[in-house]
Structures are given as structure tokens and as C-alpha cells.
Amino acid sequence: MSDPDTSHVDGEVKKPVVAQVVSGSSHPVASLCHIIFKALAILFFITSSFFFSSYIKESVIQIFLLAIDFYATKNIFGRLLVGLKWYSEFNHTTGKSEWRYESKEDVSIIPKIDSTVFWTGLWVSTLVWCGFVLLILFMSGLKALVIIFVGIALNGANLLGFIRCSKDRQAKLKEKANSYLASAGKYVVSNQLKNL
């Protein structure tokens, strides 16, 4: 008799996705919460009209769920799951907002499952919110567009911030490697000159 929590594919025992995430993640609670927070906001949007007759109550709860997801993704899950954090600061001298990026230098300690869960959750949730726009336009429920645009704005801001942060980390690593190679080259050349 086979275990109901596993499936067999070509003679191999496959664990369910949740079990794979929990066993392979360095932060399983953060990985699961990242997906749960995004799923709750999306599921609430789909099902809220069945439970609430007041658009205001529905909107307040929806924006609250989106805000929690935004904050947790930006400040907790990004840092724990992929070693990235972004934020913006207001520059008083220029009067403009400037984006800042922080990242772990050693990405080899980040398990692939954490990175996969993070980026998949971020991309899928943003695409789902964009898909809601098309759905609502065809169903002519225009008052829901406000909530959808809030979902797109918050998920899109996180997606853009983490993409930029990831590129910034890659540029810093490349700069560090070039600096190391330049100093190693200087060392080799100076040693060769000493031997002449």
C-alpha cells in the first residue's frame, strides 16, 4: 500500500510540493507565508462578494490584505528567501525619492527552493492581478478596478524593486570580481618585475 502523501513517477517517490518546500527551505515558515499571504489576497478578492454586501467593508479588508502582503514581501520574505531588500528614501536636497538596494553578498547559501518560491510567488501574483483587469472589463464590474489597481501597484512595486535589487547585487558582485582580478594582476606583475 502506498503512502497517500507521496506519488510515484517512473519508479521515483515524489513528495508533495509543500513537503518539498518545507524540507528544502532554509526558512520554511517564510516560504509558506509568502505564498499564503498572496493567495489570501487573491482568494479574498474572488470570494468576498459572496460574504459581504458592503463594498466599503470588502475594500478595506482587501486593501489591508494587500498591504500586509506588500510589507511582508518587501521587508521580511525578500530578505530571508533571496537575500534582497529595497526601499526608497526622500532626498531633501534634490526633492526626489531615491531607491536603495541591499543584498547578501554570498548567494550560495540561499537554497534554490527559497529563490524559486519567492520569484514564482512574486511573478504569479502580479500576473494574476493584471489578469483581473481583463476579467473585470469583460464583466463590466468597474468598481472592482480600484482594488485591482491597488493589487497591481503593490505587487508591481515589489516586483520592480526586487528585480532592480537583484540587478544591483549582480553589478556589485561583478565589480568586486573585477577589483579582485585587478589587484591580483598587480600582485603578479609586481612579483614578476621584482624577479627581473
Disulfide bonds with the S-S distance in Angstrom:
none
